[in-house]
Amino acid sequence: MERRGFLAGLTAAGFEGVRGLAKPLQNSSSEGPNPERGSGDTRSLPRATSPGVLRGEMLYHQLGRTGVEVSAIGMGGFHLGKPNLQESEAVRLMHAGIDRGITFLDNAWDYHDGQSETRMGKALSQGGYRQKVFLMTKVDGRTREAAARQIDTSLERLKTDHIDLLQHHEVIRFEDPDRIFSEGGSMEAFLQAKKAGKIRFIGFTGHKDPHIHLYMLQVAARHGFHFDTAQMPLNLMDAHFRSFAHSVVPRLVEQNIGVLGMKPIAGSDGIILKSKTASGLDCLHYALNLPTSVVITGIDNQKALDQAFEAARTFRLLDAPQFAALVDKAQSVAISGQYELYKTSARFDSTAQHPDWLGGQSPAVEKLAPENT
């Protein structure tokens, strides 16, 4: 693809606009949000202004400016592919969750060597379940070729002719945005897939550092592109340490980009719960009190599934003192990042452990610095 054509495609795919989802930020400086802030300053945390619409057991929100309504709680795909979870039980949990009102399903090309997508595809191919959900998956490729291959593989595993939302996975290095938007980068594959009807919307994810999310938005703006969604950890610990909620969420709200919160409990087994500072319901209610479109949570057993619906059914917007009291529960153990291992360790950096998933260097890099010279 010619560079001029690529940039024209980005502009055509982008959008303009602002949405007023959150309450005004207080005490914000002219320098903008500070990702290092988070020592219990709840006044600067963005907060939802509407609980959403409750139908049955589930709340529903608008997904940014897409015009699509989705369940406020989404089912995480990683846990559904765990080896110690029987495939039949994973399928049952998906069907049960959808029957009770979950419409947003999360997945990724690399989860459990494709088992998560394969199981989800099996579940959705039965009984018309595909037509009942908004299906999201992610790919790791940073080159056009690698991303295109992964997109086609995901479509095959998921047994569908289109993916509702495709996201650039694990944007955890500062070079990732540059590689994605470079000539021959993965954004070209995304745009080609969208033109072909293989995907509807485009987003990105990352768990490492809010500065990298902000840089991704900056690079996208430079290319005239507007993301539909962005995904990041949003939990009680994050409010106090290298905080996505403090620094990234306000930017997303300003740009009307759908906010996808992940790791509200840091896994269905609850790494955050091991801090003994908050319950699972507290964690989910905190994330729902932010201006999130969807809070994605791991569900690999009936208890976790029931908890997701209890969180939606019992959710209420907290007033300022109640919200501050909830956030303050985690402050003493959160400020060092010890319970946010996805930020402070390499334990969750799958593309760092498997750099081949990203693909090779761009033609421009190879031209300037050939590998074998």
Salt bridges, closest charged atoms under 4 A:
ASP41 OD1 - ARG43 NE 3.57
GLU57 OE1 - ARG100 NH2 2.87
GLU57 OE1 - ARG313 NH1 3.39
GLU69 OE1 - ARG55 NH2 2.50
GLU87 OE2 - LYS122 NZ 2.72
GLU89 OE2 - ARG92 NH2 2.89
ASP106 OD2 - LYS138 NZ 2.64
ASP110 OD2 - HIS169 ND1 3.06
GLU117 OE1 - ARG157 NH1 3.02
ASP140 OD1 - HIS169 ND1 2.85
GLU145 OE2 - ARG144 NH2 3.33
ASP152 OD1 - LYS198 NZ 2.87
ASP161 OD1 - HIS162 ND1 2.85
ASP164 OD2 - ARG130 NH2 3.16
ASP164 OD1 - HIS162 NE2 3.34
ASP164 OD1 - ARG200 NH1 2.88
ASP176 OD1 - ARG142 NE 3.22
ASP176 OD2 - ARG173 NE 3.20
GLU188 OE1 - ARG144 NH1 2.33
ASP209 OD1 - HIS211 ND1 2.65
ASP209 OD2 - ARG242 NE 3.69
ASP238 OD1 - LYS343 NZ 2.73
ASP282 OD2 - LYS329 NZ 3.01
ASP300 OD2 - LYS82 NZ 2.79
ASP306 OD1 - ARG100 NH1 2.78
GLU340 OE1 - LYS343 NZ 2.98
ASP349 OD1 - HIS207 NE2 2.69
ASP349 OD2 - LYS208 NZ 2.98
